């Protein structure tokens, strides 16, 4: 029988775990109720918005109306997951139990899950992963079908689903199909989890190799993302390193702006800052000052609560002064896809979304500690910071000269970051800067 011109079917592979609430059914997976509104919005954006010129009335739900407040396109979505493809090794608890340095039993949070803002409902969420799913789109208009089909691979490349989707969770992508064209994002690098490094913690859970592979994937993403946002200061463990945030480097050498952590220390922790300057007299993070002061790290995701450990033992809250911003997710979007022929080998696509930054440009925030001390900082204007300019600056940096190792010799995380940055430079045709910084 010939294919039905009003139906599009394709297989959809799940590449990373989906996070859902425990009170939902155990086998809850990607739902049509989440997919279709996102797909509608994506198609509408591609076609220029919801108006009579771009969206014929015949494409809309409720065709007898010139306007449709829901802005819903007229097609149906159904998703069926193959019950035999439920990955029992990854489905279940997000946390792992380990023994800390003081021999206390602790739960370790899955990398990048809790992210910047914490998660008050952490214990109520779990992973679920079906490797095989089939999507069926049913249309009443062949022209609309063609438009959706034209953009469907782009849509899945730019979207994940469930909680923490921007960090790479809930990644789905159509499998090989004559009707689906493969797309990719601007930057990418490979993560090979087939040879796992020694665990960083003394785990008591007997987790499978498959769980540990996903754990390693997101651990690598967390390390990489930290290099771009906050920096890395690993004082202990198998490979302690010190990595000055690329955001600090860009702020100082391109924006001529003072690092926001120094401003916060100046205003909220002046005593600690003076002591740190004595112990670290050559630290440019502590010493560099500028009359231009911005809130910089939160351009890559707003941390409404952040823990300051060590001598600070404090929790900082960051609140929008005019109340217009409650949450702001990172403009950097990650799309991990696993190599079908080599399970455990992931290609991580990512790019920055300049449009989303418009939400947070030139906004004032109040930062307060537990004692009630407060300070205010504004994010930079759009003229001072463009996400892709920042990323290209970061990736052009020579990490051999940038990373400091606490102890002489080999550092696994140093080599990991060098490898990732090298891959990105090669794939994106970025030239290594010969001068440092």
TANORLIN-V551938 format. One record per residue. N is the residue number from 1. RES is the residue in three letters. OMEGA is omega in radians with two decimals (NA if undefined). D_FIRST is the distance of its C-alpha to the first C-alpha in Angstrom with 2 decimals. Layout:
n=N res=RES omega=OMEGA d_first=D_FIRST
n=N res=RES omega=OMEGA d_first=D_FIRST
//
This chain:
n=1 res=UNK omega=3.10 d_first=0.00
n=2 res=UNK omega=3.10 d_first=3.83
n=3 res=UNK omega=3.08 d_first=6.52
n=4 res=UNK omega=-3.09 d_first=8.67
n=5 res=UNK omega=-3.11 d_first=11.75
n=6 res=UNK omega=-3.12 d_first=14.09
n=7 res=UNK omega=3.03 d_first=13.47
n=8 res=UNK omega=3.09 d_first=14.89
n=9 res=UNK omega=3.04 d_first=15.04
n=10 res=UNK omega=3.08 d_first=17.51
n=11 res=UNK omega=-3.09 d_first=19.91
n=12 res=UNK omega=-3.14 d_first=23.48
n=13 res=UNK omega=3.04 d_first=26.37
n=14 res=UNK omega=-3.04 d_first=29.74
n=15 res=UNK omega=3.12 d_first=32.51
n=16 res=UNK omega=-3.07 d_first=35.65
n=17 res=UNK omega=3.00 d_first=36.78
n=18 res=UNK omega=3.11 d_first=36.26
n=19 res=UNK omega=3.09 d_first=39.50
n=20 res=UNK omega=-3.08 d_first=39.47
n=21 res=UNK omega=-3.13 d_first=42.14
n=22 res=UNK omega=-3.06 d_first=43.23
n=23 res=UNK omega=3.02 d_first=43.15
n=24 res=UNK omega=3.13 d_first=39.40
n=25 res=UNK omega=-3.02 d_first=37.30
n=26 res=UNK omega=-3.08 d_first=37.62
n=27 res=UNK omega=-3.14 d_first=33.94
n=28 res=UNK omega=3.13 d_first=33.72
n=29 res=UNK omega=-3.13 d_first=31.64
n=30 res=UNK omega=-3.09 d_first=30.12
n=31 res=UNK omega=3.07 d_first=29.55
n=32 res=UNK omega=-3.11 d_first=27.45
n=33 res=UNK omega=3.03 d_first=30.80
n=34 res=UNK omega=-3.06 d_first=32.19
n=35 res=UNK omega=-2.98 d_first=29.23
n=36 res=UNK omega=3.11 d_first=28.25
n=37 res=UNK omega=3.11 d_first=31.81
n=38 res=UNK omega=3.13 d_first=32.34
n=39 res=UNK omega=3.07 d_first=29.11
n=40 res=UNK omega=-3.10 d_first=29.98
n=41 res=UNK omega=-3.13 d_first=33.45
n=42 res=UNK omega=3.13 d_first=32.33
n=43 res=UNK omega=3.14 d_first=29.99
n=44 res=UNK omega=3.11 d_first=32.81
n=45 res=UNK omega=3.13 d_first=35.31
n=46 res=UNK omega=-3.07 d_first=33.21
n=47 res=UNK omega=3.05 d_first=32.89
n=48 res=UNK omega=3.06 d_first=36.59
n=49 res=UNK omega=-3.03 d_first=36.97
n=50 res=UNK omega=3.03 d_first=36.42
n=51 res=UNK omega=-3.04 d_first=37.48
n=52 res=UNK omega=-3.11 d_first=36.28
n=53 res=UNK omega=-3.07 d_first=36.20
n=54 res=UNK omega=-3.03 d_first=33.96
n=55 res=UNK omega=3.11 d_first=31.84
n=56 res=UNK omega=3.14 d_first=30.75
n=57 res=UNK omega=-3.13 d_first=31.25
n=58 res=UNK omega=3.11 d_first=27.59
n=59 res=UNK omega=-2.96 d_first=26.81
n=60 res=UNK omega=2.95 d_first=29.27
n=61 res=UNK omega=-3.07 d_first=29.41
n=62 res=UNK omega=-3.00 d_first=31.52
n=63 res=UNK omega=-3.13 d_first=30.72
n=64 res=UNK omega=-3.13 d_first=33.64
n=65 res=UNK omega=3.10 d_first=36.06
n=66 res=UNK omega=3.14 d_first=37.24
n=67 res=UNK omega=3.11 d_first=38.09
n=68 res=UNK omega=-3.06 d_first=36.53
n=69 res=UNK omega=-3.11 d_first=38.97
n=70 res=UNK omega=-3.10 d_first=36.32
n=71 res=UNK omega=-3.10 d_first=34.65
n=72 res=UNK omega=3.12 d_first=31.24
n=73 res=UNK omega=-2.96 d_first=27.99
n=74 res=UNK omega=2.97 d_first=25.37
n=75 res=UNK omega=-3.12 d_first=22.57
n=76 res=UNK omega=3.11 d_first=22.24
n=77 res=UNK omega=2.99 d_first=22.51
n=78 res=UNK omega=-3.12 d_first=21.89
n=79 res=UNK omega=3.08 d_first=22.99
n=80 res=UNK omega=3.10 d_first=22.66
n=81 res=UNK omega=3.10 d_first=25.01
n=82 res=UNK omega=-3.06 d_first=24.63
n=83 res=UNK omega=3.13 d_first=27.84
n=84 res=UNK omega=-3.11 d_first=28.39
n=85 res=UNK omega=3.09 d_first=28.68
n=86 res=UNK omega=-3.12 d_first=31.73
n=87 res=UNK omega=-3.09 d_first=34.46
n=88 res=UNK omega=-3.10 d_first=37.48
n=89 res=UNK omega=-3.11 d_first=39.80
n=90 res=UNK omega=-3.12 d_first=39.56
n=91 res=UNK omega=3.12 d_first=38.68
n=92 res=UNK omega=-2.99 d_first=41.96
n=93 res=UNK omega=3.12 d_first=45.34
n=94 res=UNK omega=-3.02 d_first=45.78
n=95 res=UNK omega=3.07 d_first=49.42
n=96 res=UNK omega=3.12 d_first=51.17
n=97 res=UNK omega=3.11 d_first=54.65
n=98 res=UNK omega=3.10 d_first=57.28
n=99 res=UNK omega=-3.08 d_first=61.05
n=100 res=UNK omega=-3.06 d_first=62.80
n=101 res=UNK omega=3.11 d_first=65.91
n=102 res=UNK omega=3.11 d_first=68.14
n=103 res=UNK omega=3.07 d_first=66.32
n=104 res=UNK omega=3.11 d_first=64.80
n=105 res=UNK omega=-3.10 d_first=61.36
n=106 res=UNK omega=2.99 d_first=59.05
n=107 res=UNK omega=3.10 d_first=55.42
n=108 res=UNK omega=3.13 d_first=53.90
n=109 res=UNK omega=3.14 d_first=51.45
n=110 res=UNK omega=-3.07 d_first=48.22
n=111 res=UNK omega=3.11 d_first=48.66
n=112 res=UNK omega=-3.13 d_first=47.71
n=113 res=UNK omega=-3.12 d_first=46.66
n=114 res=UNK omega=2.97 d_first=49.91
n=115 res=UNK omega=-2.98 d_first=50.29
n=116 res=UNK omega=-2.92 d_first=52.89
n=117 res=UNK omega=-3.05 d_first=53.16
n=118 res=UNK omega=-3.14 d_first=53.24
n=119 res=UNK omega=-3.07 d_first=51.29
n=120 res=UNK omega=-3.09 d_first=53.13
n=121 res=UNK omega=-3.02 d_first=50.24
n=122 res=UNK omega=-3.07 d_first=49.72
n=123 res=UNK omega=-3.10 d_first=50.06
n=124 res=UNK omega=-3.08 d_first=47.46
n=125 res=UNK omega=-3.11 d_first=44.58
n=126 res=UNK omega=3.09 d_first=42.52
n=127 res=UNK omega=2.90 d_first=39.76
n=128 res=UNK omega=-3.11 d_first=36.21
n=129 res=UNK omega=2.94 d_first=33.61
n=130 res=UNK omega=-3.12 d_first=30.04
n=131 res=UNK omega=-3.06 d_first=28.73
n=132 res=UNK omega=3.11 d_first=25.03
n=133 res=UNK omega=3.05 d_first=23.45
n=134 res=UNK omega=3.13 d_first=20.05
n=135 res=UNK omega=3.10 d_first=20.04
n=136 res=UNK omega=3.08 d_first=17.63
n=137 res=UNK omega=-3.11 d_first=18.51
n=138 res=UNK omega=-3.05 d_first=17.44
n=139 res=UNK omega=2.96 d_first=18.63
n=140 res=UNK omega=-3.09 d_first=19.48
n=141 res=UNK omega=-3.06 d_first=20.34
n=142 res=UNK omega=3.12 d_first=18.33
n=143 res=UNK omega=3.08 d_first=21.67
n=144 res=UNK omega=3.10 d_first=22.76
n=145 res=UNK omega=-3.13 d_first=19.57
n=146 res=UNK omega=-3.14 d_first=20.38
n=147 res=UNK omega=3.13 d_first=23.97
n=148 res=UNK omega=-3.13 d_first=23.34
n=149 res=UNK omega=3.14 d_first=20.97
n=150 res=UNK omega=-3.01 d_first=23.69
n=151 res=UNK omega=-2.97 d_first=26.35
n=152 res=UNK omega=-3.13 d_first=24.76
n=153 res=UNK omega=3.04 d_first=26.14
n=154 res=UNK omega=-3.13 d_first=29.51
n=155 res=UNK omega=-3.10 d_first=29.56
n=156 res=UNK omega=3.09 d_first=29.20
n=157 res=UNK omega=-3.10 d_first=31.71
n=158 res=UNK omega=-3.09 d_first=34.22
n=159 res=UNK omega=2.86 d_first=33.81
n=160 res=UNK omega=-3.01 d_first=34.49
n=161 res=UNK omega=-3.13 d_first=34.64
n=162 res=UNK omega=-3.14 d_first=37.21
n=163 res=UNK omega=3.10 d_first=40.92
n=164 res=UNK omega=-3.08 d_first=42.38
n=165 res=UNK omega=3.12 d_first=39.18
n=166 res=UNK omega=-3.12 d_first=41.21
n=167 res=UNK omega=3.06 d_first=42.77
n=168 res=UNK omega=3.08 d_first=39.51
n=169 res=UNK omega=3.10 d_first=38.57
n=170 res=UNK omega=-3.13 d_first=35.10
n=171 res=UNK omega=3.07 d_first=33.41
n=172 res=UNK omega=3.06 d_first=29.59
n=173 res=UNK omega=3.14 d_first=27.40
n=174 res=UNK omega=3.05 d_first=23.69
n=175 res=UNK omega=-3.08 d_first=22.91
n=176 res=UNK omega=-3.13 d_first=21.62
n=177 res=UNK omega=3.13 d_first=18.45
n=178 res=UNK omega=-3.11 d_first=17.34
n=179 res=UNK omega=-3.02 d_first=17.43
n=180 res=UNK omega=3.09 d_first=20.91
n=181 res=UNK omega=3.14 d_first=24.12
n=182 res=UNK omega=3.12 d_first=27.02
n=183 res=UNK omega=3.00 d_first=30.25
n=184 res=UNK omega=3.13 d_first=33.77
n=185 res=UNK omega=-2.97 d_first=36.99
n=186 res=UNK omega=-3.09 d_first=40.31
n=187 res=UNK omega=3.04 d_first=42.01
n=188 res=UNK omega=3.03 d_first=41.04
n=189 res=UNK omega=-3.11 d_first=42.65
n=190 res=UNK omega=3.06 d_first=41.74
n=191 res=UNK omega=-3.12 d_first=43.06
n=192 res=UNK omega=-3.13 d_first=43.20
n=193 res=UNK omega=-3.07 d_first=43.79
n=194 res=UNK omega=3.04 d_first=43.45
n=195 res=UNK omega=-3.02 d_first=47.23
n=196 res=UNK omega=3.06 d_first=48.68
n=197 res=UNK omega=3.06 d_first=52.24
n=198 res=UNK omega=-3.13 d_first=54.84
n=199 res=UNK omega=3.14 d_first=54.39
n=200 res=UNK omega=-3.11 d_first=56.59
n=201 res=UNK omega=3.08 d_first=57.55
n=202 res=UNK omega=-3.01 d_first=58.74
n=203 res=UNK omega=3.05 d_first=55.74
n=204 res=UNK omega=3.07 d_first=56.13
n=205 res=UNK omega=3.04 d_first=52.45
n=206 res=UNK omega=-3.12 d_first=50.65
n=207 res=UNK omega=-3.12 d_first=47.48
n=208 res=UNK omega=3.06 d_first=44.78
n=209 res=UNK omega=-3.10 d_first=44.26
n=210 res=UNK omega=3.10 d_first=40.96
n=211 res=UNK omega=-3.11 d_first=42.80
n=212 res=UNK omega=3.09 d_first=45.49
n=213 res=UNK omega=3.09 d_first=43.03
n=214 res=UNK omega=3.11 d_first=41.74
n=215 res=UNK omega=-3.13 d_first=45.36
n=216 res=UNK omega=3.11 d_first=46.35
n=217 res=UNK omega=-3.08 d_first=43.61
n=218 res=UNK omega=3.00 d_first=44.91
n=219 res=UNK omega=3.11 d_first=48.48
n=220 res=UNK omega=3.11 d_first=47.96
n=221 res=UNK omega=3.13 d_first=46.44
n=222 res=UNK omega=3.11 d_first=49.44
n=223 res=UNK omega=-3.14 d_first=51.92
n=224 res=UNK omega=-3.11 d_first=50.30
n=225 res=UNK omega=3.10 d_first=50.15
n=226 res=UNK omega=3.12 d_first=53.77
n=227 res=UNK omega=-3.12 d_first=54.81
n=228 res=UNK omega=-3.01 d_first=53.53
n=229 res=UNK omega=-2.96 d_first=54.84
n=230 res=UNK omega=-3.02 d_first=57.83
n=231 res=UNK omega=-3.09 d_first=58.77
n=232 res=UNK omega=3.11 d_first=59.38
n=233 res=UNK omega=-3.12 d_first=62.67
n=234 res=UNK omega=-3.07 d_first=62.24
n=235 res=UNK omega=-3.10 d_first=65.75
n=236 res=UNK omega=-3.11 d_first=64.97
n=237 res=UNK omega=-3.06 d_first=62.46
n=238 res=UNK omega=-3.12 d_first=61.57
n=239 res=UNK omega=-3.13 d_first=61.20
n=240 res=UNK omega=3.12 d_first=63.02
n=241 res=UNK omega=3.06 d_first=62.49
n=242 res=UNK omega=-3.07 d_first=63.40
n=243 res=UNK omega=3.08 d_first=60.90
n=244 res=UNK omega=-3.12 d_first=62.07
n=245 res=UNK omega=3.04 d_first=59.31
n=246 res=UNK omega=3.08 d_first=57.71
n=247 res=UNK omega=3.05 d_first=58.05
n=248 res=UNK omega=-3.12 d_first=61.81
n=249 res=UNK omega=-3.13 d_first=61.91
n=250 res=UNK omega=3.13 d_first=60.03
n=251 res=UNK omega=-3.07 d_first=62.24
n=252 res=UNK omega=-2.95 d_first=65.45
n=253 res=UNK omega=3.09 d_first=64.78
n=254 res=UNK omega=-3.10 d_first=62.48
n=255 res=UNK omega=-3.04 d_first=63.17
n=256 res=UNK omega=-3.10 d_first=66.81
n=257 res=UNK omega=3.14 d_first=66.17
n=258 res=UNK omega=3.11 d_first=67.61
n=259 res=UNK omega=-3.04 d_first=65.40
n=260 res=UNK omega=3.12 d_first=64.69
n=261 res=UNK omega=3.09 d_first=65.73
n=262 res=UNK omega=3.12 d_first=69.16
n=263 res=UNK omega=3.13 d_first=69.51
n=264 res=UNK omega=3.10 d_first=68.64
n=265 res=UNK omega=3.09 d_first=71.17
n=266 res=UNK omega=-2.99 d_first=73.77
n=267 res=UNK omega=-3.04 d_first=73.42
n=268 res=UNK omega=-3.08 d_first=72.58
n=269 res=UNK omega=-3.06 d_first=73.88
n=270 res=UNK omega=-3.14 d_first=76.75
n=271 res=UNK omega=3.12 d_first=78.76
n=272 res=UNK omega=-3.13 d_first=75.94
n=273 res=UNK omega=3.12 d_first=75.27
n=274 res=UNK omega=3.12 d_first=78.94
n=275 res=UNK omega=-3.13 d_first=78.91
n=276 res=UNK omega=3.12 d_first=75.73
n=277 res=UNK omega=3.09 d_first=77.32
n=278 res=UNK omega=-3.10 d_first=80.27
n=279 res=UNK omega=-3.10 d_first=78.13
n=280 res=UNK omega=-3.00 d_first=75.73
n=281 res=UNK omega=-3.09 d_first=77.95
n=282 res=UNK omega=-3.10 d_first=75.59
n=283 res=UNK omega=3.14 d_first=72.33
n=284 res=UNK omega=3.08 d_first=70.88
n=285 res=UNK omega=3.14 d_first=68.71
n=286 res=UNK omega=-3.00 d_first=71.96
n=287 res=UNK omega=-3.00 d_first=74.12
n=288 res=UNK omega=3.12 d_first=72.06
n=289 res=UNK omega=3.10 d_first=72.87
n=290 res=UNK omega=3.05 d_first=71.82
n=291 res=UNK omega=3.09 d_first=72.51
n=292 res=UNK omega=-3.07 d_first=68.76
n=293 res=UNK omega=-3.13 d_first=67.25
n=294 res=UNK omega=2.89 d_first=63.63
n=295 res=UNK omega=-2.92 d_first=61.37
n=296 res=UNK omega=-3.07 d_first=59.11
n=297 res=UNK omega=-3.08 d_first=57.26
n=298 res=UNK omega=2.95 d_first=55.64
n=299 res=UNK omega=3.13 d_first=53.83
n=300 res=UNK omega=3.11 d_first=51.47
n=301 res=UNK omega=-3.06 d_first=51.11
n=302 res=UNK omega=3.06 d_first=53.67
n=303 res=UNK omega=-3.13 d_first=55.63
n=304 res=UNK omega=3.02 d_first=56.95
n=305 res=UNK omega=3.10 d_first=58.79
n=306 res=UNK omega=-3.14 d_first=59.90
n=307 res=UNK omega=3.02 d_first=62.05
n=308 res=UNK omega=-3.03 d_first=65.04
n=309 res=UNK omega=-3.12 d_first=66.28
n=310 res=UNK omega=-3.04 d_first=69.30
n=311 res=UNK omega=-3.10 d_first=72.50
n=312 res=UNK omega=-3.10 d_first=70.79
n=313 res=UNK omega=-3.00 d_first=69.38
n=314 res=UNK omega=3.05 d_first=67.91
n=315 res=UNK omega=3.14 d_first=64.78
n=316 res=UNK omega=3.04 d_first=64.18
n=317 res=UNK omega=3.14 d_first=62.30
n=318 res=UNK omega=-3.04 d_first=60.90
n=319 res=UNK omega=3.06 d_first=60.47
n=320 res=UNK omega=-3.07 d_first=59.57
n=321 res=UNK omega=-3.12 d_first=62.79
n=322 res=UNK omega=3.06 d_first=61.22
n=323 res=UNK omega=-3.07 d_first=58.73
n=324 res=UNK omega=-3.10 d_first=55.67
n=325 res=UNK omega=3.08 d_first=54.15
n=326 res=UNK omega=3.09 d_first=53.52
n=327 res=UNK omega=3.09 d_first=50.94
n=328 res=UNK omega=-3.11 d_first=49.74
n=329 res=UNK omega=-3.11 d_first=47.21
n=330 res=UNK omega=3.05 d_first=47.47
n=331 res=UNK omega=3.11 d_first=46.04
n=332 res=UNK omega=-3.05 d_first=44.96
n=333 res=UNK omega=-3.13 d_first=41.42
n=334 res=UNK omega=3.13 d_first=40.28
n=335 res=UNK omega=3.11 d_first=36.73
n=336 res=UNK omega=3.06 d_first=36.83
n=337 res=UNK omega=-3.11 d_first=33.80
n=338 res=UNK omega=3.09 d_first=34.02
n=339 res=UNK omega=-3.07 d_first=33.28
n=340 res=UNK omega=-3.11 d_first=30.48
n=341 res=UNK omega=-3.09 d_first=32.08
n=342 res=UNK omega=-3.14 d_first=35.56
n=343 res=UNK omega=-3.08 d_first=35.76
n=344 res=UNK omega=3.06 d_first=38.89
n=345 res=UNK omega=-3.08 d_first=38.72
n=346 res=UNK omega=2.94 d_first=37.99
n=347 res=UNK omega=-3.09 d_first=37.75
n=348 res=UNK omega=3.04 d_first=39.31
n=349 res=UNK omega=3.06 d_first=38.44
n=350 res=UNK omega=3.02 d_first=40.75
n=351 res=UNK omega=3.10 d_first=42.22
n=352 res=UNK omega=3.14 d_first=44.66
n=353 res=UNK omega=-3.10 d_first=43.80
n=354 res=UNK omega=-3.09 d_first=46.56
n=355 res=UNK omega=-3.09 d_first=45.46
n=356 res=UNK omega=3.12 d_first=46.07
n=357 res=UNK omega=-3.13 d_first=49.63
n=358 res=UNK omega=3.13 d_first=50.54
n=359 res=UNK omega=-2.95 d_first=50.76
n=360 res=UNK omega=3.10 d_first=53.64
n=361 res=UNK omega=2.98 d_first=55.60
n=362 res=UNK omega=3.11 d_first=59.26
n=363 res=UNK omega=-3.13 d_first=59.22
n=364 res=UNK omega=-3.14 d_first=62.30
n=365 res=UNK omega=3.05 d_first=62.18
n=366 res=UNK omega=-3.12 d_first=64.90
n=367 res=UNK omega=-3.07 d_first=65.22
n=368 res=UNK omega=3.05 d_first=67.40
n=369 res=UNK omega=-3.05 d_first=68.56
n=370 res=UNK omega=-3.12 d_first=69.68
n=371 res=UNK omega=3.14 d_first=73.24
n=372 res=UNK omega=3.05 d_first=72.27
n=373 res=UNK omega=-3.06 d_first=72.91
n=374 res=UNK omega=2.97 d_first=70.62
n=375 res=UNK omega=-3.14 d_first=69.74
n=376 res=UNK omega=3.08 d_first=67.40
n=377 res=UNK omega=3.06 d_first=65.18
n=378 res=UNK omega=2.97 d_first=62.82
n=379 res=UNK omega=-3.10 d_first=59.66
n=380 res=UNK omega=3.04 d_first=59.93
n=381 res=UNK omega=-3.09 d_first=58.92
n=382 res=UNK omega=-3.12 d_first=55.79
n=383 res=UNK omega=-3.04 d_first=57.99
n=384 res=UNK omega=-3.04 d_first=59.14
n=385 res=UNK omega=3.02 d_first=55.98
n=386 res=UNK omega=-2.98 d_first=52.53
n=387 res=UNK omega=-3.08 d_first=50.17
n=388 res=UNK omega=3.05 d_first=48.90
n=389 res=UNK omega=3.12 d_first=52.45
n=390 res=UNK omega=-3.11 d_first=53.50
n=391 res=UNK omega=-3.13 d_first=50.75
n=392 res=UNK omega=3.05 d_first=51.45
n=393 res=UNK omega=-3.11 d_first=55.17
n=394 res=UNK omega=-3.04 d_first=54.59
n=395 res=UNK omega=3.09 d_first=52.44
n=396 res=UNK omega=-3.08 d_first=54.96
n=397 res=UNK omega=3.09 d_first=57.66
n=398 res=UNK omega=-3.06 d_first=59.15
n=399 res=UNK omega=3.09 d_first=58.79
n=400 res=UNK omega=3.13 d_first=61.16
n=401 res=UNK omega=-3.03 d_first=63.89
n=402 res=UNK omega=-3.04 d_first=62.52
n=403 res=UNK omega=3.05 d_first=62.02
n=404 res=UNK omega=3.06 d_first=65.15
n=405 res=UNK omega=-3.10 d_first=65.19
n=406 res=UNK omega=3.13 d_first=67.64
n=407 res=UNK omega=3.10 d_first=68.59
n=408 res=UNK omega=3.10 d_first=68.82
n=409 res=UNK omega=-2.99 d_first=66.18
n=410 res=UNK omega=3.03 d_first=62.46
n=411 res=UNK omega=-3.09 d_first=60.41
n=412 res=UNK omega=-3.11 d_first=56.78
n=413 res=UNK omega=3.06 d_first=55.89
n=414 res=UNK omega=-3.14 d_first=57.61
n=415 res=UNK omega=3.10 d_first=55.60
n=416 res=UNK omega=-3.11 d_first=52.39
n=417 res=UNK omega=3.08 d_first=53.00
n=418 res=UNK omega=3.14 d_first=54.13
n=419 res=UNK omega=3.14 d_first=50.94
n=420 res=UNK omega=-3.13 d_first=48.73
n=421 res=UNK omega=3.10 d_first=50.70
n=422 res=UNK omega=3.11 d_first=50.66
n=423 res=UNK omega=-3.10 d_first=46.88
n=424 res=UNK omega=3.12 d_first=46.52
n=425 res=UNK omega=-3.12 d_first=49.04
n=426 res=UNK omega=-3.06 d_first=47.27
n=427 res=UNK omega=-3.10 d_first=43.76
n=428 res=UNK omega=3.11 d_first=45.01
n=429 res=UNK omega=3.10 d_first=47.59
n=430 res=UNK omega=-3.11 d_first=50.53
n=431 res=UNK omega=3.09 d_first=53.97
n=432 res=UNK omega=3.09 d_first=56.31
n=433 res=UNK omega=-3.13 d_first=59.45
n=434 res=UNK omega=3.09 d_first=62.46
n=435 res=UNK omega=3.08 d_first=64.83
n=436 res=UNK omega=0.02 d_first=64.94
n=437 res=UNK omega=NA d_first=64.50
//
